[in-house]
Amino acid sequence: MTLPLNRIQLLQRRAWKGVFKQEHDNNRDLALINAYLNGNEEAGMQLAESYLDVFSHILHNPTKPPHRGRMVKGKLNLNYQDYEDMFQELLYQFFKLIEEFDPSYGKPFEHFIRATLHQRFYNRYFADLLEDKSKVIDSPFDKTLLNSYEQNIFLEEENNTSAKHIRLYQAFNKLTKVQRQILTLSVLKGYSHREIAKELGCSVNFVKVNKHRALEKLRNLLGGE
């Protein structure tokens, strides 16, 4: 099954407009979880759609998780693309939590998601976002993103690197962490969508959607190149 991109966009718009808190049927949740874990991606999307109230709350209060660790200082200047990326990250973490959920603990899935998703999203997304927002490029390369080994390679070859490669490198590092992972596994390592999904612990469709969005974002950042 290939999930239309416009379905993801529709869910995102609904979450952003606001969804009131809903009661959830744990038996239905467990049935959908079981179906998703057995390969039914549509069941996973139905479960995500039923939890749009949680997604909506997080999107409107992204920096206020139950237990804040690293504080977000100052005002965040988030744009529409940031909110799109936030929704994608929420979906990614939601599907990972489905696989982590253990019903034998006797805790309803709803309680597990409400207690875990916001904190997980905050810890993973804002760590990257704050890093991205604080980048200062003082040369053709953003060396803060490279380990020492990579720095040496780029510094040695800096004079021989084309302007196009520099722009591509800078644009690549404006993608979200998940998008960078997917493109790295897909383009550089040649992984299939299914192999990437297994590696990252998410659905095949999630990989397809994020790969498409990452490539579109690169094209926009590179002026259509």
C-alpha beads as a LAMMPS data file, in Angstrom:
LAMMPS data file: protein, C-alpha beads

225 atoms
224 bonds

1 atom types
1 bond types

-500.0 500.0 xlo xhi
-500.0 500.0 ylo yhi
-500.0 500.0 zlo zhi

Masses

1 110.0

Atoms # bond

1 1 1 0.000 0.000 0.000
2 1 1 1.269 3.472 -0.917
3 1 1 -0.093 6.218 1.291
4 1 1 -0.870 9.424 -0.661
5 1 1 1.201 12.365 0.467
6 1 1 -1.937 14.505 0.623
7 1 1 -3.276 12.275 3.401
8 1 1 -0.299 13.177 5.582
9 1 1 -0.833 16.840 4.737
10 1 1 -4.523 16.584 5.618
11 1 1 -3.744 15.057 9.006
12 1 1 -1.182 17.776 9.632
13 1 1 -3.680 20.527 8.833
14 1 1 -6.304 18.964 11.094
15 1 1 -3.821 18.708 13.953
16 1 1 -2.729 22.309 13.487
17 1 1 -6.300 23.641 13.420
18 1 1 -6.880 21.943 16.760
19 1 1 -8.366 18.651 17.911
20 1 1 -10.071 18.369 21.284
21 1 1 -8.929 15.697 23.714
22 1 1 -10.571 12.368 22.946
23 1 1 -11.243 9.169 24.841
24 1 1 -9.567 6.105 23.359
25 1 1 -10.714 2.491 23.328
26 1 1 -7.752 0.406 24.439
27 1 1 -9.128 -2.767 22.841
28 1 1 -9.356 -0.989 19.481
29 1 1 -5.861 0.423 19.975
30 1 1 -4.462 -3.040 20.696
31 1 1 -6.166 -4.498 17.623
32 1 1 -4.686 -1.785 15.403
33 1 1 -1.265 -2.173 17.007
34 1 1 -1.305 -5.904 16.401
35 1 1 -2.356 -5.410 12.768
36 1 1 0.347 -2.782 12.202
37 1 1 3.077 -4.933 13.729
38 1 1 1.993 -7.721 11.387
39 1 1 2.548 -5.560 8.324
40 1 1 -0.723 -3.638 7.955
41 1 1 0.457 -0.052 7.415
42 1 1 -3.101 1.236 7.062
43 1 1 -3.803 0.078 10.631
44 1 1 -0.851 2.160 11.801
45 1 1 -2.164 5.233 10.031
46 1 1 -5.647 4.705 11.493
47 1 1 -4.099 4.557 14.943
48 1 1 -2.087 7.735 14.310
49 1 1 -5.193 9.487 13.008
50 1 1 -7.124 8.562 16.152
51 1 1 -4.404 10.258 18.227
52 1 1 -4.486 13.571 16.388
53 1 1 -5.641 15.166 19.649
54 1 1 -2.234 14.347 21.153
55 1 1 -0.419 15.521 18.017
56 1 1 -2.439 18.748 18.071
57 1 1 -1.574 19.484 21.701
58 1 1 2.134 18.942 21.050
59 1 1 2.180 21.102 17.914
60 1 1 0.613 23.964 19.852
61 1 1 2.845 23.477 22.918
62 1 1 6.046 21.994 21.475
63 1 1 8.408 23.255 24.166
64 1 1 6.274 22.223 27.155
65 1 1 6.714 18.467 27.616
66 1 1 5.972 16.775 30.977
67 1 1 9.612 16.830 32.070
68 1 1 11.791 19.404 30.365
69 1 1 15.463 18.623 30.221
70 1 1 17.397 20.995 28.022
71 1 1 15.563 24.309 28.185
72 1 1 14.605 26.214 25.073
73 1 1 15.823 29.757 25.682
74 1 1 14.381 32.752 23.908
75 1 1 11.668 32.887 21.287
76 1 1 11.671 30.234 18.589
77 1 1 11.051 31.678 15.143
78 1 1 9.289 28.700 13.628
79 1 1 8.086 28.828 10.040
80 1 1 5.632 26.642 8.131
81 1 1 8.398 24.248 7.096
82 1 1 9.376 23.836 10.746
83 1 1 5.806 22.841 11.612
84 1 1 5.733 20.365 8.732
85 1 1 8.992 18.875 9.989
86 1 1 7.611 18.743 13.529
87 1 1 4.576 16.784 12.366
88 1 1 6.791 14.363 10.451
89 1 1 8.951 13.892 13.544
90 1 1 5.841 13.249 15.639
91 1 1 4.710 10.553 13.199
92 1 1 8.163 9.005 13.212
93 1 1 8.343 8.870 17.015
94 1 1 4.721 7.670 17.245
95 1 1 5.428 4.652 15.042
96 1 1 8.584 3.878 17.000
97 1 1 6.603 3.971 20.242
98 1 1 4.038 1.563 18.803
99 1 1 6.824 -0.979 18.456
100 1 1 8.155 -0.239 21.947
101 1 1 4.770 -0.546 23.643
102 1 1 4.411 -3.632 25.850
103 1 1 0.767 -4.383 26.723
104 1 1 1.856 -6.941 29.322
105 1 1 2.583 -4.047 31.701
106 1 1 -1.168 -3.514 31.954
107 1 1 -0.905 0.157 31.004
108 1 1 -3.328 1.392 28.292
109 1 1 -1.689 2.536 25.078
110 1 1 -3.309 5.959 25.507
111 1 1 -1.549 6.500 28.856
112 1 1 1.750 5.313 27.363
113 1 1 1.495 7.732 24.418
114 1 1 0.380 10.710 26.489
115 1 1 3.217 10.140 28.954
116 1 1 5.918 9.438 26.390
117 1 1 5.362 10.986 22.947
118 1 1 5.677 14.661 23.892
119 1 1 8.837 14.103 25.928
120 1 1 10.395 11.899 23.239
121 1 1 9.576 14.452 20.541
122 1 1 11.003 17.308 22.607
123 1 1 14.205 15.448 23.435
124 1 1 14.837 14.332 19.847
125 1 1 13.485 17.207 17.737
126 1 1 14.499 20.281 19.683
127 1 1 18.018 19.037 20.285
128 1 1 18.430 19.058 16.486
129 1 1 16.435 22.251 15.961
130 1 1 18.444 24.241 18.477
131 1 1 21.618 22.977 16.883
132 1 1 20.349 23.966 13.420
133 1 1 19.218 27.429 14.560
134 1 1 22.594 28.145 16.176
135 1 1 24.779 27.195 13.212
136 1 1 27.245 29.847 12.121
137 1 1 28.953 29.227 8.798
138 1 1 32.295 31.004 8.665
139 1 1 33.627 29.144 5.629
140 1 1 32.219 27.227 2.655
141 1 1 31.714 24.361 5.099
142 1 1 29.781 24.146 8.342
143 1 1 32.511 22.351 10.251
144 1 1 30.435 22.095 13.448
145 1 1 28.564 19.197 11.834
146 1 1 31.659 17.200 11.011
147 1 1 33.758 14.944 13.159
148 1 1 37.502 15.503 13.117
149 1 1 38.114 12.833 10.481
150 1 1 35.556 14.353 8.116
151 1 1 36.929 17.846 8.778
152 1 1 40.394 16.782 7.671
153 1 1 39.041 15.303 4.443
154 1 1 37.035 18.407 3.566
155 1 1 39.785 20.818 4.562
156 1 1 42.314 18.969 2.398
157 1 1 39.992 19.029 -0.587
158 1 1 38.364 22.427 0.021
159 1 1 40.107 24.139 -2.863
160 1 1 39.088 21.371 -5.268
161 1 1 35.430 21.198 -4.260
162 1 1 32.956 22.744 -6.681
163 1 1 30.534 25.451 -5.614
164 1 1 27.691 23.094 -6.500
165 1 1 28.932 20.488 -4.031
166 1 1 29.255 23.126 -1.339
167 1 1 25.659 24.257 -1.886
168 1 1 24.473 20.651 -1.839
169 1 1 26.320 19.959 1.390
170 1 1 24.884 23.046 3.077
171 1 1 21.363 22.275 1.848
172 1 1 21.623 18.662 3.024
173 1 1 22.389 19.812 6.540
174 1 1 19.208 21.924 6.613
175 1 1 17.124 18.745 6.445
176 1 1 15.831 17.174 9.637
177 1 1 17.854 14.417 11.260
178 1 1 15.392 11.763 10.042
179 1 1 15.461 13.093 6.484
180 1 1 19.263 13.060 6.477
181 1 1 19.271 9.487 7.737
182 1 1 16.821 8.334 5.071
183 1 1 18.700 9.974 2.188
184 1 1 22.030 8.682 3.471
185 1 1 20.741 5.111 3.639
186 1 1 18.868 5.379 0.335
187 1 1 21.244 7.326 -1.878
188 1 1 24.664 6.606 -0.440
189 1 1 24.175 3.045 0.813
190 1 1 21.534 1.894 -1.646
191 1 1 19.087 0.578 0.949
192 1 1 15.562 -0.252 -0.186
193 1 1 12.582 1.479 1.448
194 1 1 11.847 -1.681 3.409
195 1 1 15.457 -1.975 4.613
196 1 1 15.451 1.667 5.720
197 1 1 12.157 1.167 7.573
198 1 1 13.639 -1.802 9.420
199 1 1 16.822 0.116 10.226
200 1 1 14.968 3.159 11.597
201 1 1 12.062 1.300 13.184
202 1 1 9.299 2.968 11.187
203 1 1 6.862 2.120 8.400
204 1 1 7.812 1.783 4.735
205 1 1 5.353 4.513 3.881
206 1 1 6.938 6.855 6.427
207 1 1 10.256 6.338 4.622
208 1 1 8.691 7.036 1.219
209 1 1 6.967 10.213 2.394
210 1 1 10.038 11.606 4.123
211 1 1 12.332 10.759 1.221
212 1 1 9.971 12.602 -1.127
213 1 1 9.791 15.610 1.209
214 1 1 13.575 15.647 1.693
215 1 1 14.231 15.658 -2.051
216 1 1 11.650 18.388 -2.602
217 1 1 13.223 20.467 0.149
218 1 1 16.666 20.008 -1.410
219 1 1 15.349 21.074 -4.805
220 1 1 13.829 24.208 -3.287
221 1 1 16.984 25.049 -1.346
222 1 1 19.091 24.545 -4.480
223 1 1 16.814 26.654 -6.651
224 1 1 15.486 23.736 -8.674
225 1 1 18.850 22.114 -9.443

Bonds

1 1 1 2
2 1 2 3
3 1 3 4
4 1 4 5
5 1 5 6
6 1 6 7
7 1 7 8
8 1 8 9
9 1 9 10
10 1 10 11
11 1 11 12
12 1 12 13
13 1 13 14
14 1 14 15
15 1 15 16
16 1 16 17
17 1 17 18
18 1 18 19
19 1 19 20
20 1 20 21
21 1 21 22
22 1 22 23
23 1 23 24
24 1 24 25
25 1 25 26
26 1 26 27
27 1 27 28
28 1 28 29
29 1 29 30
30 1 30 31
31 1 31 32
32 1 32 33
33 1 33 34
34 1 34 35
35 1 35 36
36 1 36 37
37 1 37 38
38 1 38 39
39 1 39 40
40 1 40 41
41 1 41 42
42 1 42 43
43 1 43 44
44 1 44 45
45 1 45 46
46 1 46 47
47 1 47 48
48 1 48 49
49 1 49 50
50 1 50 51
51 1 51 52
52 1 52 53
53 1 53 54
54 1 54 55
55 1 55 56
56 1 56 57
57 1 57 58
58 1 58 59
59 1 59 60
60 1 60 61
61 1 61 62
62 1 62 63
63 1 63 64
64 1 64 65
65 1 65 66
66 1 66 67
67 1 67 68
68 1 68 69
69 1 69 70
70 1 70 71
71 1 71 72
72 1 72 73
73 1 73 74
74 1 74 75
75 1 75 76
76 1 76 77
77 1 77 78
78 1 78 79
79 1 79 80
80 1 80 81
81 1 81 82
82 1 82 83
83 1 83 84
84 1 84 85
85 1 85 86
86 1 86 87
87 1 87 88
88 1 88 89
89 1 89 90
90 1 90 91
91 1 91 92
92 1 92 93
93 1 93 94
94 1 94 95
95 1 95 96
96 1 96 97
97 1 97 98
98 1 98 99
99 1 99 100
100 1 100 101
101 1 101 102
102 1 102 103
103 1 103 104
104 1 104 105
105 1 105 106
106 1 106 107
107 1 107 108
108 1 108 109
109 1 109 110
110 1 110 111
111 1 111 112
112 1 112 113
113 1 113 114
114 1 114 115
115 1 115 116
116 1 116 117
117 1 117 118
118 1 118 119
119 1 119 120
120 1 120 121
121 1 121 122
122 1 122 123
123 1 123 124
124 1 124 125
125 1 125 126
126 1 126 127
127 1 127 128
128 1 128 129
129 1 129 130
130 1 130 131
131 1 131 132
132 1 132 133
133 1 133 134
134 1 134 135
135 1 135 136
136 1 136 137
137 1 137 138
138 1 138 139
139 1 139 140
140 1 140 141
141 1 141 142
142 1 142 143
143 1 143 144
144 1 144 145
145 1 145 146
146 1 146 147
147 1 147 148
148 1 148 149
149 1 149 150
150 1 150 151
151 1 151 152
152 1 152 153
153 1 153 154
154 1 154 155
155 1 155 156
156 1 156 157
157 1 157 158
158 1 158 159
159 1 159 160
160 1 160 161
161 1 161 162
162 1 162 163
163 1 163 164
164 1 164 165
165 1 165 166
166 1 166 167
167 1 167 168
168 1 168 169
169 1 169 170
170 1 170 171
171 1 171 172
172 1 172 173
173 1 173 174
174 1 174 175
175 1 175 176
176 1 176 177
177 1 177 178
178 1 178 179
179 1 179 180
180 1 180 181
181 1 181 182
182 1 182 183
183 1 183 184
184 1 184 185
185 1 185 186
186 1 186 187
187 1 187 188
188 1 188 189
189 1 189 190
190 1 190 191
191 1 191 192
192 1 192 193
193 1 193 194
194 1 194 195
195 1 195 196
196 1 196 197
197 1 197 198
198 1 198 199
199 1 199 200
200 1 200 201
201 1 201 202
202 1 202 203
203 1 203 204
204 1 204 205
205 1 205 206
206 1 206 207
207 1 207 208
208 1 208 209
209 1 209 210
210 1 210 211
211 1 211 212
212 1 212 213
213 1 213 214
214 1 214 215
215 1 215 216
216 1 216 217
217 1 217 218
218 1 218 219
219 1 219 220
220 1 220 221
221 1 221 222
222 1 222 223
223 1 223 224
224 1 224 225
